[in-house]
């Protein structure tokens, strides 16, 4: 208790805030890992101090480039120590562990603890055009209530108009309207062939700084659009924990070499 009070006093004196970004949805294929790595890539471009954590089970490997939190042994003290270590934390909650994390969060009264320790929370809920992916949105609203900010990340599977229509007519959308949630659209991937040719997964590609030349213009266009979406919600997502130490490098113009004519 004494250590917590000391941390509160120090943060009040320094007028600083930390941020926890929780990415979760128990429906598979909503793009949680992709979104987490996109946020990480955005922060890396600005040199922002951050960490990526993966809540996973013992027999399931953590997302590449992240630090694993084992759900079977996780304690409130361990969780708080992990997110208190760095000003900005992205937590990727593994598929199937959303219900566990929600119960853990409520049972440990984590909302009160985080508020007292000066850690603001954003809950990022990736969804697809499948209505079953909206269930986790409603569950999250019940758990975090008005103690968090919300962001809905649409994984585009067809076109914006069709996907938006499915979402806009849902009960989950009305719930998120009450919490004034921000919405992002993650563009559809159109460079699967290039990934296959380079023997890369999207996750591994997102962790490489100079991958544009290998994957070509379709990846570059996709990456720019995703970074633009994140940039539009930067203050909402990262708040005062966004402390850049450098400016991002200008995007390279990708030019494909002309094929040589056969002799």
Secondary structure, DSSP 8 states (H G I E B T S, - for coil): -HHHHHHHHHHHHHT--EEEEEE--SSTTS-HHHHHHHHHHHHHHTT---EEEEEE-TTS---TTSEEEETTT--HHHHHHHHHSSSEEEEEE-TT-HHHHHHHHHHTTHHHHHHHTTEEEEEEEEE-SSGGGGHHHHHHHHHHGGGSEEEEEEE-SS-HHHHHHHHHTSHHHHHHHHTT-EEEEE-----HHHHHHTT--HHHHHT-TT-HHHH-HHHHHHHHHHHHHHHHTHHHHHGGG---SS-----------------
